[in-house]
Amino acid sequence: MQTRKIALMAAAVAALSATACSNYALMGSKPKAEAPVAVNWQKTETGVVVTPSEAGAKKVTLSVMTDSIIHVVAQGADTLAPSQSLIVRAAPQKVAFDVNAEGDAVVLKTAKVSAAVSLKTGKVVFRDASGKVVLDGVNGGQFTPVKVDGKDFFAVRQEFNRGTDEGFYGLGQHQNGQMNYNSEDVILAQHNMDVAVPFVVSTKNYGVLWDNYSITRFGYPAEYPAINAQLKIYDASGKEGGFTARYTDKGKLLAERVEADPNYQFIEDQKNFPPGVMQEQKGAGTSNLPPAPPQTLTVTYDGAIETQKSGVHKFRFYVSGYFKLWIDGKLVMDSWRQGWQGWYRNIDIPMTAGKKVTFKAEWKPEGGYLRFLHLDPMPQDERRELSLHSDVAKAIDYYYVAGSNLDEVIAGYRHLTGPAIMMPEWSYGFWQSRQRYETQDQLVDVFKKYRELKLPIDAIVQDWRYWKDPEWGSHDFDPSRFPNPKKMFDDVRAMHGNVMLVIWPKFYEGLAHFKEFDDKGLMYRYAIEQKYLDWVGPGYVSSNYDAYSKEARDIYWDQVQKKLDSLVAPDAWWMDNDEPDIHSNMSMDVQIKMRGPTVLGPGAEFYNTYPLVHTCGFYDHWQSAHPDKRTFILTRSGFAGLQRCNGAVWSGDIAARWSDMREQISAGVNFSMSGIPNWTFDIGGYSLENRYITMDVGKKHIVPTRADKAEWTELYTRWYQFGAFVPVFRSHGEAVKRETFEIAKPGSKVFNILAAYDKLRYRLLPYIYTIAADTYHKAGTMMRGLVMDFPNDPKVKNIADQYMFGPSFLVAPVTEHKATSRSVYLPAGTRWYDFYSGTVYEGGQSITAAAPLDKMPVFVKEGAIVPTGVAKQYTSEKPDAPLTLLVYPGKNGRFDIYEDDGKTLGYQRGAFARIPVTWDEASGTLSIGARQGSFPGMVAGRTIHVRWISGPSKNAANFAAKPEATVTYDGKAVTVKRP
């Protein structure tokens, strides 16, 4: 009865509105004088359902989530209803909205947004409250039927805003130096170094949360074709057909041939090497490995390429090992990644139709992978658009999230997917890690050394292989190396430290834990059946459990709880390898087979969501077992919604190169703008080139040259400075020990620089913990793209090597070897203070900032109020110590200092306090307001010092400098006049 009543009401409204002129017509003009479109829509309790009239158009459902968020589903087929969302937890709110037929569209309108759906095609157009078009669908979407595991699905694509000049950000974490994705192509497929998060935000102050879990592409909707598919390829003599490829080993030519499509992209493609190149592998740890090219192999490709389409051509080089590329004799790419870490490198090359471009590449595989991919120029309108394509879908399913600024857009994402759970306060101190501490004594002694040297530290990490080699997944410590793991944890805690322990979702075949899953059909079987061996010792057969099963998640927690949580109660958990990377460097087809089928459906359908269900399953169990305690979870991958499960992400096993350090800036900023606020990297990069490593090769003992040692030390120092200004400050890596006192001798210049930035981090903790708390309380973002804070300055849109750390600090890492200065753009609309010198600069200009080795350029925005603390060895030391407020005059300012107990979930129940501090520029008055809120153990009163940084001063960053004012604060409001 109710449905019939709604249908009759909808028909009446449609009849009254069909001939009305409207500014909501899809093309932005009045409807043509023609017969009204037949009624084919129905208002619902939460929105509207539209069944377009054109053949092939799909039924569209709009649901009002809030007055600024609209859920859109274009259903591929009546038999393929969308599954319950894995990422969205919010239900539609009771929000007033209207639905009316206006011209050739039906329009749903709230107080803040409207969405118009074409009654013919299903195309959707979103407008703001003033009626201005914000997001304009190109059509009703594209649906291509596909079969997956014998079941019917669609590959889907939706395009918006063709020809736009807006900036696009988010999409997770990617390693190609891309900041603004407009005109870029991005693959969303979980990988060791790449994190897929299908949420994109725009400088037009909206976001699109794409609710799909399969491999997805932003921009071009498919893998690029092979290089010879669209280009003419010439060899070194000028003959068309392919490049001249030469394979040499230590100067000896092993093979020479012409190759049109060099293809060594995956393990399966290694068969493509010429006869005579492959050799049996020898040495420790190689007994399980097939023949491979010699480690000293060099491959060169010489010739030319020619296009029939003028414009900017996009190239992708899937590569690991050393790779150099010369175009017309100019070196345009110089890359290195460890052999087992193949992934994409992108480059754009302008080309003119009919004009040959000389092409030369040099590849030293070192066991690595390679493929040349290329894409012709696309029409500019299509190139500059928001486009999302997913390989496997039941529907086009997305959320339009509007806001008045990007913070509100990210808040909308958090409303849908869950709040960012607060990390413990200690997790914002310094973390020390290495691959790996081999014994209990090593770990404890390292932490003890930090305390002896008075280097602040809060956490240390026990990485993998604390078990016996054949027992991966047993969760047992090797008693010969870790005789008393509980004592190891207790020893660190006695020094006011915390220990993070790594766990994996991986199990060796035959172990009791493996059998517990496998007997119930809860292990992924493909890798087991194929007998894939891992890289440990002789190699072992293994796979991952099916984390999509609630029963499997229960079992996983039960195993971890009995073996680890009840024994040592780790303060933090490192949930490594959660992409999951079951066997590296296999093709995507094989990767999909290894990741499924899941209890919910095919592995291809859920390809990107394993880190979400795995992490959330563990977190929910852990939190249930520890109902009022905070933990810290570090993962190598993530997905939309991870923030609600206490997950922080690090950028994977990146290489230790200057270019890789540079790429972490855009990777971290875009990841943060994807809505997941806690992010980090391996300071110094995870894997090092051999030139940096001391090692034995045969009978030779090889040590780095003085120049290489100096470069590595400089790289680590610059990376460490950068690390002090990201959400999680963490050193980790292999081959070279990463402890401060191993990098440089105590008392040396480099040691003192590292110690200074470590101490600076702790001085800034009142500021850092406040912006961290704001990620929960205000849906805030710690690591911020410049477009978030300076939306009216068009010059910041494409800046990829600077960012804001909270509202006050502009950070400009140094990412070039031997650089002692760098160009820094200071956004317009404000003045900027050099943090170290106090020198003031007008915004809207680029300056050459001094950057000697002991200084990373950092600037503070005028009007900023930065609370700082005393020198500490750990975060909870001296809780009642004085605060010093650094005030940077020029504009009015405000900063609300946040405090809670740092350990429990009391903050979720209102157990926290804020001290509001405001600066009034006109009167020269700093107001420290009445404390708001309280929590058990709160320090009732403290001394607060004030310093005004108003121009050049040798004491600008001197925390020991004499304050200009001091007050005793007891929670009541107090004002301080500037002297």
N, C-alpha and C positions, 0 to 999 in steps of 0.2 A: 504493500500500500504506500509506504513511504517512498519507495523508488518511483512508483507511478506518479506520485504527487510532485516529486522533484522534476521528473521528465516533463510534466505538463507545465510547470513553472518555467522551465528552460525554454520550452517551445513558445510560450507567451512572450518572454523577454526577447527571444530571437525575432519574432514577428514584429514587435514594436521597434526593434533596432535595425532591421535589415536594410532600410533605406536611408538611415541617418548618415550624414557626413561625419567623418571622424579623422582625427590626426593620428589614429592608430592603424590606419591601413598599412599593409606590409611594405608597400613601396614608398611610404611617406607622403602620399597624395590622396585626394578624395577618390572614393570608389567610382568606377564608371557607371553610367546609367544603363544597367542591364538587369535581367531578372535576378531576384535574390537567390543566393545559394541555398539549397535545401538544408533543412535543419539536420545537422549531424554531430551535435555535441550535447553534452549533459553535465550540468553542474553537480558536484558531489559535496560531501561535508568538508572535504579538505582542498577542493580545487575544481578541476574540470577534466572531462574526457572528450577528446575530439577524434572522430573517425573521418579522415580526409576523403574527398570524393574522387580524386584522381586514381587511376589504376596503378597499383604498386605502392601507393603511399601507405605509411604505417600509422596505426592508431597511436595517438599521443595523449599521455596523461600528465597533467600538471598538478602538483601537490604543494600547498603553501606550508612550508616548515616554520618560518617566521615572517615578519613583514618585510624582510630583506633577503630571504632565501627561498628559492623555488626549486622543487625537485621535478625533473623532466624524465619521462620514460617514453621512448618510441619503441613500441613492441614489435619485434621482428615477425612473430607469428603467435596466434592464439594459443598454440600448443607449447609455446616456449615462454612462459611467464618468468620474469626475473626472479632469481633466488633471493632469499633474505640477505641483506647486506652484511658483509663481514666488517665493514669499516664504519658505517653510520650507526650510531646508537640513539640519536635523538628521534623523538616522535613529532609529528606535526603539532604545532601549538594552536591554541584557540585564538585565531587572528581574524579580524574583520577583513573581508575582501569582497569584491564585486566581480561578476562575470557577465559580459554582454557581448552580443554579436555586433560588430562594427565593420561595415563594409564586407570585405572578403575574409575577415578574420574573426575569431572569438578572442576577447581580451579579458584576462584575469588581472585584477588590479588591487594592490594593497596600498597602505599609506606611503610606502617608500619605493615600490617597484611595480612594473607591470610586465606581463608577458602576453604577446599576441601570437596566436597559432593560426596559420593559414588553413581555412576550411577546405582547400583544394589539395595542398601538397604536404601539410603538416610542418612546414617551416616555422621556426619559433624566433621571435624578435623580442629582446628585452629592452625596456626603457627605464629611466630614472623617474623620480616623482614629477619632474618638470616636463616629461614627455620626450626627452632627448634619447635617441637610440644609443645604447651602450654595447650590446652584444647582438649581432645580426647573423642569424643562421643563413648559410648559403642555400640550403635546401632542407628537405626533411630527413636528410641522412642517407647514407649508402649502405645497403645490406647485400652481402654476397654469401650465398649458402655454402657451408663447408661441413664436412664430416669429420668428427673427432672421436676416435675409439668407437666407431660405428654409430655415433649419435649425431643428430642434426643440430647445427649451430649456424651462426652467421659470423663472417668477418664484417666489422662495422667501421664506418668513418663518419665524422661530423666536422664540418668546416664552418668557421665564423669569420666575420669582419675582414673580408678580402680587401687587400690593398691598404691595410692599416699601418700607421706609423707608431702605434702604442708599444710600450715595452712589456715583454713577458718574462716572468721569473718563476722560480719554484721547481717543480718536476723532480725533486729529489736531489741526488748528488751525482755529478758527472765530471769527467776528467779531461775535458778538452778546452778549458779556459773560457767557456762560454758564460757570459753574465746575462745579457739580454738575448732571449731566444727568438726574437722577431727575425725572420729569414733564416733561422737555423733549423737543423734536423736533429732530433734527440731520440735515442732508443731507450725505452723503459723496459729493461730486462735485468733482473737481479744478477749481479756479478760481484766478484771479490772487491772491486774498486768502484762499482757503480750501484747506486741505490735508486730504485724506482718508486716514486711517490706521485700518483696521478692527480696532482693538484697544481694548477697554474694560476698565477695572479697577474693582474694587468695594471699598468699605470692609469688606466681609466677607472680604477677603484672597484674592480670586481674580481672574482675568482671562479674557476670551474673545477669542481671536484668530480672527476671521471670515475664512476663506480664500476670498474672493470678490473679483472685480476690476471688477464692473459698478457702476453707480450704486446706492448703498446708503443706506438710511434707518434711523436709530435712532429709536425711538418710533413715531409715526404712519407707516404704511407707504406713503404716497403723497404727492404734491404736495397742498397744501391746496386745497380748492375755491375758486372765485371768490367774492367777498364776497357776491354775491346768491344763491348756491346754497343757503345755510342761514339767511340773515337776510332779513327784510323791509327794503327800502330805500325811504326817503321823500325827496322833493325839498324845497326850501326852503319851499314853501307847505304842506307836510304831505301831499301826494298820494303815494300808494304807486306805486313803479315804478322809481325811480332817484334819484341825486343831481342837484342842479342844478349843471351844470358851466359855468363861464365862462372864456373864453380872452381875455386882454387883453395888449396890447403897449404899454408906455409909457402906460398909462391908457386906451388905445383898445380898445373891445370888438370882438374879431374874430369871436367866435362864442359862442352860448349854446345849450345843449341839456340834456336829461335823459339820464344815463348810469347804467345798472344795474351794469355791469362795465367800469370804465375800464381799458383794456388797451393799454399801450404797452410791453410787457415786453421785446420783442426787435426787432431791425431790421425783421423781417418785419411787425411790428405797427404800424410808423409810418404805414402806410396808413390807420389808424383815426382820424387827426386829422381834425377837421372841415374842410370845404371853406373855402378862404380863409386857412388858417393856415400851410400849407407855403409856403416861399419858396426861391428859388434861392440857393445858398450862394456867397458872394463872398469874395475875399481869398486870400492865399498859402496853398497847400496844400489848397484846397477844390475844385480843378478836377475831381477824380475823385469828388466826393461828390454824392449825389442831393439833391433839395430837402428842406429840413428846416424845423422851426419856428424863428422868430427867437430869437436868443440871449437876448433880453430878455422872452421870453414868460412870463406868469404864468397858471397854471391853478388855479382854486379849485373845491372840491367842497363843497356845502352841503346839509344835510338831516338825516336821522336814520336810525338802525338799530334794529331790534327783533328779539328772539329769542323762541322758544317754549321754550327750555331755560335754566333758571337755572344759574349757575355761572361759572367762569372761562373766558372765551373767548380763544382764541389767534388772533392776527392776524399775518400776514406782509405786509410792504410791500416789494415788489421795487422798488427805487428808486435813482436817482442824480440829481444836481443837488441843489437845495435842497428839503427837504420838511419841512413842519410839520403836526402833527396835534393837534386839540383835541377832547376828549371831554367833553361837558357843560360846555363853556366852559373846560376846563382844558387847558393845553398839556402833552401827554404824550409828544411826540416832536419833536425838533428836529435834523434830520440834514442833512449835506451830504457828497456824494461827487462826484468829478469825473464829468462826463457820460458818459464811456466806461467807467465802472466800476460798472455796475448789479449789485446783489446784494441779499440779503435783510436786512431789519431786522425784528426780532421784538418783539412787545409783548403782554402779557396784560391783559385788561380784564374785570373782574367785571360781569355783566349779570343782570338779573332778567326772568323770563319775562313777556311782555306789557307791559313798561315800555320806552318809547322812550328812546333815548340820542341826544342831539344829536351830530352828526358834522360836523366841518369840517376840510378839508385844503387846504393851499396848496403848490403845486408849481411851482418855477421850474426847468424842465428843463435849461437850458444844454446842449442836445444829449443829454439823458439819457433814462432809461427808467422805467416805472412800471407796477405792477399791484397791486391790492388782493386779498389772499387771506385766508381766514378758516376756522377750524375750531371747530365746536361742542364743548362740554365732553364728554369721554369718561367712561365709568365709572371711578371712582377706582382700582379694582384693575387695570384695563387701562392707565390713565394712568401708574401708578407701577409700572413693570416694566422689565425689560431685553428689548427687542425689536429684532431686526435683520431687515430686508427688503432683498433684492437683486433688481434687475430681470431679470438674466440669469444662469442657473446651470444646471449639470448635476446638482448635488446640494446639500444642506445640508452644509457642510464647515466644521468649526470645531475649535479646540483649547481645552480647559479647562485653565487654568494655576492651580495652587494654591500658596499660600505661607503662612508664618506672619506675614508683613507685606507691605506693598506693594513694598518693595524686592525681596523674593524673587519676587514675582509678575512684576515687570519683568525680573528676572534670568531667569525662565522664558521670557519672550518673547524675550530675547536668545539663550538657548540654542537656541530654535527657529529664529530668523531670522538669527543671526550677531552677533558682538560689535561693540561700538562702536569702530571704528578710531580711534586717537589722532591728533589734529591736531598739527601742529608747535607748539612752545612759543610761537613768535612770534605765532601766530594769536590768542592770548589777550591781546595788547596792543591798542592802539587802531588802528582802521581809518578812513581818510579817503576819502570818495568824493563824487562829485556827478554829476548827469546834465547834462552830461558834460564831461570834459576834451577840448577841441576840437583841441589841438595837443600835440605832444611837449613843447614848452617850458612850456606851462601846467602839465602834470603835474609835471614836475621842479621847477619854481619853487615850487609849493605845498609839496612835500615839503621843499625847502630852507628855506622860510619857517618851517615847524614846527621845524626844527633850530635856526634862528637865534633863535627865541623860546623855546627850551628847553621846548617842549611835547612830552611823550613821544608817540611814534608808532612803529608797526612796519610798517604796510601802507598802500598807496594803490591805488586801483582805476581802471583804464581801462574805462569803460563803452562802450556800443554806438556805432556809427557812426564808428569809426576807419577804416572802409573808405569808398570812394566810394559815393554813394547808390545807383546802379544795381547795386551789386555785393555785395549782402547774401548771404553764404554763400561768398564767394570766399576769405575768411580773409586778405585782403590789406590791408595798411595803405595809406591814401592818402598817396602820397609827397610831396604838396604840403604836408601838415600834419604828417606823421610821417616825415621824410626818413631817419631812422636809428633805427628802433624798438629795435634792439639796444642802442644807446647810451642810449636813454631808460631801459631796464631797468637797464643797468649803472650809470648815474648814480645811480639810487635805491639800488641795492645798495651802491654806494660810500659812501652815507650810512647804512649799516646798516638799510636798508629792504627791503621786499618788494613786489612788484607783482602784483596780480590782474588777469587779462584776461577779458573777457566773450566767450563763444561761445554761439551759438544752434543749435538743430536745424532752422533755417529756411533755405530756399534759394530764390532768385529763379529763375523759369523761364528757361531758356536758358543759364544759366551752365554752365561746364564741370563744376563739382561737382554741379550739379543733374542734368545729363545722365548722369553716371557712375552715379547712383542710378536715374534714370528708365529708362535703357536696359536695366536688369536688373529692372524692375518693382518697385523698392524705394522709390518716392515715393508718398505719399498723393495720389491724383489728383482727388478731388472738388473741392477749392478751385481746382485748375488748370482743370478742365473748366468750372466756373462762372465762371471769370475774375474771382474776387474780388480786389479791389485793396487793398493795405495803405495806410497813412496817410503814407508818405514821399513828399515831392515830388508828382509827378503820379500816384503810386500804381503799385505793381508787383504782378504776379501771383506768388504764392509758395505753398509748402507745406512740410511736414516729411517727413523720411525715416522709413521704417518701422523703428523701433528694436527691434522684436521679432525681426528677422532678424539672425542672427549675421553673415551676409555684409555686411549694411548697417552693423552696428556696426563691423566691420573697416574698411569703406570710410571711415566717419566718422572714425575715429581716424587712418587713413592720411592723410586730407586735412589734418586738424589738425596732425598730427606734421610733415608736410612744410612746411606754410606757417607754423606758429606755434611749435610745441615745439622744432623744430630751429633756428629763427631767434632767438627771444627766451627760450625756456625759462621761461615764467611760473612764478612761485612758487606761484600759486593760480589756480584756474579758476572763473569765474562762469558756470554753466550755466543761463542765463536762459530763461524762457518754456518750461519743460519740462512744463506741464500736459498737453498743449501748447495754447496759445491761438493757433490757426492764423488765426482771424478772430473778433474780439471781438463779443459781443452778438448772436450768432445763437442761435436756439432750440436746446434740447437735442437735438432730432432732427437738426438740421443739424450741431451739434457732433459728434455720433456719426458722421455720414457723413464729416466731415472727418478723423476719427481712425481711419479704417479703409478697407477691411478690412486686418487685419494678416496676416502669414504664419501666425500661430497660430490666427486665427479672426476673427469679426466685431468691429468696433470697439466695439460695445455691450458685448460680453463682457469686453473688456480696458480699458474706459474709463479707469479710475483708475490704471493701472500704468505708463503711459509714463514718468513721472519715475524709476521704479525701473530699468527696463531701459535707458533712455538713460544715466542716471548710472552705473550699475554697469558697463555696457559700456565707457564711457569710462575709468572708474577702473581696471578690470582691465587695459586696454591700457596706461594710463599707468604703473601699478605694475609691469607686466612690462617696460616700457622703462626704468624707474628703480627697480630691484629693492630698493634699500635706502635709499630717500628718502621722506620724508613730503611730501604736498602738502595743499592745502586746497581743497575743492569747495563752492561755495555754489549752492544751487538755490532756485527759487521755489516748488517743489512737492516732494512726497515721498510715500512709501508705506511700508508695513510692510517692514522689511528694509533701508531706506536707510542705516542706521547702519553696516552692514558694508561699505559702499562709500564711506566717508569723507565722506558728505554732511552738510552743515549747511544748514538751511532758514531763509529770512527770510520775513517775514509779508506780502510782496507790496507792491503800490502803494497803500498805505493813505493815507487823508486826514489832513491836519494839523489835527486837531480834538482838543479835550480829551477828548471821548467816545471817539474812536478810540484815543487813548493809553491810556485806562482799559481798553479792550477788549483791549489787547495783554497785559495781566496774565493774564487767564484764558486767552487764546489761547496764550501761551507756556507756562504751567503745564500745561495739558492736552496740548499737543504734547509736552512733556517726559515727561509721565506716559504717553504713547503708546509710550515706549521709545526715542525718538530724541533724544539729549541735547543736541546742539549747535544752538542756535536764536538768532535775532536779529531785529531790525527796523530800519527806516530811522528813525534818531533825528530827531525833528521831524516825522515823517510824510513820505510821498513827495510828494503833491500838495497845493498850497496854494490856498486861496480867493484870488480876485483882489484882495481888500482887503489882502492881505499883499504884493502883487507890484508892483514898479515896472515900468511898461510904457507903450508908445505905442499909443493907440487913435485911429486917424485922425490928426488934427493935434494931438491932445491928449497931453501927457506927464503920466501919472498916477503919483503916488507915494502910498504908504500914509500915512494920518493918523498923528499922533504916538501916539494911543491904539492903533491897530492894530499899529503897529511895536512898541510896548511889549508888547502881548499876544503877538505872535509870538515875540519874544525870550524872554518868560517861558515860553511853551509849550516852546520849544526847550531852555531851561535845565532845566526839570523833566524833560523827556524824556531829556536827556543824563545827569542824575543817575540816573534809572532804568536807562539803558543801561550804566552802569558796573557794574551788578549783574545782568547777564544773561550767558549763556555767551560770546557774541561781541559786542564793544563796537564799534559801527560806525555812523558818520554817513553819511547818503545822502539825496538828494532832488533835486527839480527846482525851477526858478524862482528860488529864493533860494540863493545859494552857502552851502555848509554848513561851510566851514572855520571853526575857532574864531575866527580873527582877522577873518573876514568877518561873523560873527554879532555880535561886539562888538570895540570898539577895545582893543588891548593896554593894560593898566593900568586899564581900567574895571571897575566892580563885577561885571558879568556875565562879562567875560573872566576875571577872577580866580576866579569860582565855577567856570566850566568848567575852567579850568586845575587847580583844586584837586581836582576829581573825576577828571580825567585822571591826575593824580599819585597820587591815592588808589588807583586801579585798579592802578597799577604797584607801589605799596607792598604791595598784597594779593596779588601774583602767586604767592608761595610757597603761599598758601592756595588760590588759584584753580587753579593748575596741579595741585595735589594732587587737588582734587575733579574736575578734568578727567581726570586719569589714572585715577581710580577708576571712571570710566565704562567703561573697558576692563578694568581688573584686577578690579574688584568689581561690575561691571554696575550702577554707580551712576548717580544722577540729580543734576544740578547745580541746576536750577531746580525746586523741590519744592513740591507742594501741601501745605498745612498738615496735611492728613489723613495724610500719609506719616509725619510725625514726632510727631503728637499724636493717635493713633487713639482714645484714651480720652476726648477732649474733644469732645462732640457739637457744641459751638458753632462749631467750625472747618469743619464739613462744607460750609457754604454761603458761606463768606467768599471773595469773588471779587476782592478788590483788595489782597491781601497774599500773600506767599509766603516760603519759605525759600530762601536761596542757599547751598547746601551745608548742613552740619549745624549751623552756628553762627549765621548771620545771618538775622534776620527783616527783610524789606524791605517798606516801605509807601510806594509812590510817591505823589506829590501830583498829582492829576489834575483839580483845579478851579482856574479862573482867579482870581487874587488871593488864594488861600488862604494863610494864614500858620499854620494848624494843621490837623490832621485827626484823626479818631478812629482809634485803632489797638487791635485786640484782641490781648492778650497771652495765648497759650494756657496752659491750666492745667497743673499738675504741675511747674513750674519757675519760678524767678525770672528776670527780664530786666534787662539793663543797657542804658541809653541809650548808644549807641556814642560820641556826642559829649561827653556830660557825665559819664558813669559813674553817673548816678542809677539806683537799683535799684527795680524794681517787682515786686510779686507777680503771678504768672500767674493766669489765670482771670478777668480783668477787662478792660474797655475803658477806655482813657485818652484824654485829649485831648493829643496829642503836638504840641509846638511845631514849626513848619515854616516858619521865615522862608525867604526865597528862597535863601539859601545852605545850607539844610539839608533833605535828604530824610530823614524818619524811618527810622532803622535801629537795631535792637536786637540784642543778643548774648545768647545763652542761657547761664545759669550753668553752670559746669563746662567752658565752651569754652576751647580752646587755639587761638589764631590766630597762625600764623607770618607774619611780615611781613618785608619787605626794605627796602633803602635806596632813595633816590630814583634813578630811572633815566630815560634817554632812549629806551631800547629794551630788550626783554626779556633779551637775551643780554649786556648790558653788566654789567660788574663781577660775574662769576660767583662769585668768591671773597669777595664782600662779606659782612659780618655779617648774621645773622638776629636779629630781635627777636621773642620769644614773648610774646604778650599772653595772660595767664591771668585768667579771670573766675571767682573762687572761688564756692563755694556747694554744689557737688557734685563728686564725682570726675569726671575727664575724661580723654579720650585723643584724640590726633591724630597720625597717622603721616605725617610730612613726606616727600613723594615727590620724587625727582630722577631724571632720565635725561639723555641728550645732547640731547633736544629736537628732533632733526632726522631721525634714522634709524629703522628698524624694529627696532633692537636690543632695544627693550622687549619685543617679541614672543618674543625668544630668552632673556629673563631678564636682559638688560643694563639694570638699573635698581637704585636703592637707596631704602631707606626709613629714616628716623630716627624710631623710636617715642618719643613723648613722652606721659607720663601725669602726672596731677595727683591726689594723694591729699589729700582735704579734711581728714581727721582729723589727720594728722600734719603738714600744711602742707608737704609735700614734692613737688617737681617732679622727675620722673625722666626724664632724656634717655637713652634706651636705646642699646645697642650698635647700630651701623649694620647693617642687613640688606641684603646684596647689594652689587653694584658695577657700574660700567660704564666704558668707556674715556673718559678725560678727566675723570673725577670729581674734584672738589675734595676732597682727603683730610681737610683740617682747616679749621675756620672758627671765628670768634668768634660766640658766641650770647649775646645779652642777654635778660634776663627782666624783664617788668613785670607786676605784679599790679594789675588794675583792680578795686578793691573798694568803690567808692562814689563820690560826687560829687567830681569833680576837673577843674580847668581843663585838665589835661594828658591827659585820657582818650583823646583822639584826636590827641594831639601826638606825632608820630613822632620829634621831636627831643628829647623829654623824656629826662631822665637815667634810665637803667635802675636797678633795685633790686638786680640781680645780673648778673654777667658770668662766663662760663666759656669756656675754650678747648676746643673739641670736636675730637677727633681720630679719632672713630669708636668710641671705647670709652665704655661707660656712665658717666654722671656724674649725681649728684643735687644738687639745689639746695634749701636750706631757705628758706622764706619768712622775711624779716627780722621 
